[in-house]
Amino acid sequence: MTKLLLALPLLAAACHERVIAVSPAAPENPGLMTVTGTATLEVSPDCADLTMTLSSDNIRPGTATATVDGKERTLIAALAKDGVAPNDMKLSLVTLEPVYEQNLYPLSIHTYRAQITVTVTTRDFAKVSQLMEAGADAGAISMSSQFRRSDMPELKKKVRDMALAAAKDKAKQTASALGVDLGKIMSVGENTGGYMWNQNYFPQNAAVRDNTSGGTLGGTMQNLTLDVSIGYQLKG
């Protein structure tokens, strides 16, 4: 009995020592600041893509193909005569398909239709009607025009640099006014704006001649806009 009574205080003391612990203080959150910079460039088209489709029908597919090939050579020669460079003429599509007799069963082939689509690029908007006339003379069954900016990737880089510079300048100005110091960058995001950022071609309603203001074919200017957001950690 005497030994048991002596052991109990020792056990209690040992357990008491294990319970005592000191937790380290949580680090102070220095805070965050997010700023947004916006940049906009007004851009206008500097070239036009003309799409021309040539077609030929014949009961023999080889003859239909040969005929439409001849029309293509005639068209290419006429475009070259009008000053279009070889690298500005591209063969976009070649098709050969049967045309069936209507209201006849079982199906019976009436003829074969061969078609070639050529895309022509010009930077001289005054030549658009002249080039389309060459297409009509070569037997084009359909023609359309679309206007674009050839250096759009470079313009997007310029807008992004401008938006980043605007965001960084705003962050420095805000931090100085509030009396805080900027830390490391924690986040970067961007939001595009304007029709042209995700489009290859200008809207069709803008690709017209504005006779009232003396504008040229190619349409009104479009906004190329980008918002860039930067999140900074604030120094404690």
C-alpha positions in Angstrom: 0.0 0.0 0.0 2.8 2.4 0.8 4.5 2.0 -2.6 1.3 2.7 -4.4 0.6 5.9 -2.6 4.1 7.2 -3.5 3.7 6.4 -7.2 0.5 8.3 -7.7 2.0 11.8 -7.3 4.8 11.0 -9.6 2.4 9.9 -12.3 0.3 13.0 -11.9 3.3 15.2 -12.2 4.5 13.5 -15.4 1.1 13.9 -17.0 1.0 17.6 -16.0 4.3 18.3 -17.8 3.0 16.9 -21.1 -0.1 19.1 -21.2 1.9 22.4 -20.9 2.8 23.7 -24.4 3.4 27.1 -26.1 1.9 27.6 -29.6 3.8 30.0 -32.0 1.9 33.2 -32.9 0.3 33.2 -36.4 2.1 35.4 -38.9 0.5 38.8 -39.5 -1.3 39.0 -42.8 0.3 42.0 -44.6 -2.8 42.6 -46.8 -3.4 42.7 -50.5 -4.1 45.4 -53.1 -5.5 44.8 -56.6 -5.3 47.5 -59.3 -6.6 47.5 -62.9 -5.0 49.2 -65.9 -7.0 49.8 -69.1 -5.6 50.5 -72.6 -7.4 51.1 -75.9 -6.2 51.5 -79.4 -8.4 52.5 -82.3 -7.6 50.4 -85.4 -8.8 50.4 -88.9 -8.4 47.7 -91.6 -5.4 47.8 -93.8 -6.2 45.0 -96.2 -9.2 43.2 -97.8 -9.7 39.5 -98.5 -11.8 38.8 -101.6 -13.3 35.3 -101.8 -14.2 34.1 -105.4 -15.8 30.7 -106.2 -15.5 29.2 -109.7 -17.7 26.4 -110.8 -18.1 23.9 -113.7 -20.7 21.2 -114.3 -20.2 18.1 -116.6 -21.4 14.5 -116.7 -17.8 13.5 -116.6 -16.0 14.5 -113.4 -12.6 14.8 -115.1 -14.1 17.2 -117.6 -15.7 19.3 -114.9 -12.4 19.5 -113.0 -10.4 20.4 -116.1 -12.9 23.1 -117.0 -12.8 24.8 -113.6 -9.0 24.5 -113.6 -9.0 26.5 -116.8 -11.2 29.1 -115.2 -8.8 29.4 -112.3 -5.8 29.9 -114.6 -7.7 32.7 -116.4 -8.6 34.3 -113.1 -5.0 34.1 -111.8 -3.7 35.7 -115.0 -6.2 38.5 -114.8 -5.5 39.2 -111.1 -1.7 39.3 -111.8 -2.3 41.8 -114.6 -4.2 43.9 -112.1 -1.1 44.0 -109.8 -1.9 41.2 -107.3 1.3 39.5 -106.1 1.4 35.6 -106.2 1.7 35.3 -102.4 -1.6 37.3 -102.1 -3.5 34.7 -104.1 -4.4 31.5 -102.2 -6.3 28.4 -103.3 -8.8 28.1 -100.4 -11.0 25.1 -101.4 -11.5 22.5 -104.1 -14.6 20.4 -104.3 -16.0 17.8 -106.7 -19.5 16.4 -106.0 -22.3 14.7 -107.8 -25.6 16.6 -108.5 -28.5 14.3 -108.5 -31.7 14.3 -110.5 -34.5 16.0 -108.6 -37.6 14.0 -107.6 -36.2 10.7 -108.9 -35.8 7.5 -107.0 -33.6 5.6 -106.9 -31.1 8.4 -107.0 -29.5 9.1 -110.3 -26.6 11.4 -111.0 -27.5 14.3 -113.3 -24.0 15.8 -113.5 -20.7 16.4 -111.5 -19.9 19.9 -110.1 -16.3 21.0 -109.6 -15.7 24.1 -107.7 -12.5 26.1 -106.8 -12.5 28.9 -104.2 -9.7 31.5 -104.4 -8.9 34.1 -101.8 -7.2 37.3 -103.0 -5.7 39.8 -100.6 -5.3 43.5 -101.5 -4.1 46.5 -99.6 -5.4 48.9 -102.1 -9.1 49.3 -101.3 -9.6 51.2 -104.5 -8.9 48.0 -106.5 -11.7 45.9 -104.8 -14.3 46.6 -107.5 -11.7 46.1 -110.2 -10.6 42.7 -108.8 -14.2 41.6 -108.4 -14.8 42.5 -112.1 -11.9 40.2 -113.0 -13.5 37.5 -111.0 -16.8 38.0 -112.8 -15.1 37.9 -116.2 -13.4 34.5 -115.2 -16.9 33.0 -114.4 -17.0 33.4 -110.6 -20.5 32.3 -109.4 -20.1 34.0 -106.0 -17.8 36.7 -104.5 -17.5 38.3 -101.1 -15.1 40.7 -99.3 -14.0 41.0 -95.7 -11.7 43.5 -94.2 -9.0 42.9 -91.6 -5.8 44.2 -89.9 -2.7 42.4 -91.0 -0.6 43.3 -88.0 -3.2 42.5 -85.3 -0.9 40.3 -83.2 1.6 43.1 -82.8 -1.1 45.6 -82.0 -2.4 43.3 -79.2 1.1 43.1 -77.7 1.2 46.9 -77.7 -2.2 47.2 -76.0 -1.1 44.6 -73.4 2.1 46.5 -72.7 0.1 49.8 -72.3 -2.4 48.1 -69.9 0.4 46.6 -67.8 2.2 49.9 -67.6 -1.1 51.7 -66.6 -1.8 49.1 -63.8 1.8 49.3 -62.4 1.7 53.1 -62.4 -1.7 53.1 -60.6 -0.4 50.7 -58.0 2.6 52.9 -57.2 0.5 56.0 -57.1 -2.1 54.4 -54.8 0.6 52.9 -52.5 2.3 56.2 -52.2 -0.9 58.1 -51.3 -1.8 55.5 -48.7 1.7 55.3 -47.2 2.1 51.6 -47.8 4.9 49.6 -49.5 4.2 47.2 -52.4 5.4 43.6 -52.0 5.5 40.8 -54.5 2.9 40.3 -57.2 0.4 37.6 -56.2 -1.9 37.5 -59.2 -2.3 38.8 -62.8 -5.4 38.6 -64.9 -6.8 40.3 -68.1 -10.2 40.9 -69.6 -10.6 41.8 -73.3 -13.0 44.3 -74.7 -14.1 45.6 -78.0 -15.3 43.6 -81.0 -11.9 43.2 -82.6 -9.9 41.4 -79.9 -11.3 37.9 -80.7 -12.3 38.5 -84.4 -10.2 38.2 -87.5 -12.4 40.5 -89.6 -14.0 43.9 -89.1 -17.8 43.9 -88.8 -19.5 44.0 -92.2 -21.5 47.1 -91.5 -18.2 49.0 -91.0 -16.7 47.8 -94.2 -18.4 50.3 -96.4 -17.5 53.6 -98.1 -18.5 56.6 -96.1 -19.2 59.2 -98.8 -20.5 61.8 -96.4 -17.2 62.2 -94.5 -14.9 61.4 -97.4 -13.7 58.2 -95.8 -12.2 55.3 -97.8 -13.4 51.8 -98.3 -12.6 49.7 -95.3 -14.9 51.2 -92.7 -14.8 53.0 -89.4 -12.2 52.4 -86.7 -12.8 49.8 -84.1 -11.6 49.7 -80.5 -9.0 47.2 -79.4 -9.3 47.2 -75.6 -7.7 45.2 -72.7 -8.0 45.4 -68.9 -5.2 44.0 -66.9 -5.6 43.4 -63.1 -2.5 43.0 -60.9 -2.7 41.8 -57.2 0.1 43.0 -54.9 1.0 41.8 -51.5 1.5 44.7 -49.1 4.7 44.7 -47.0 4.1 44.7 -43.2 
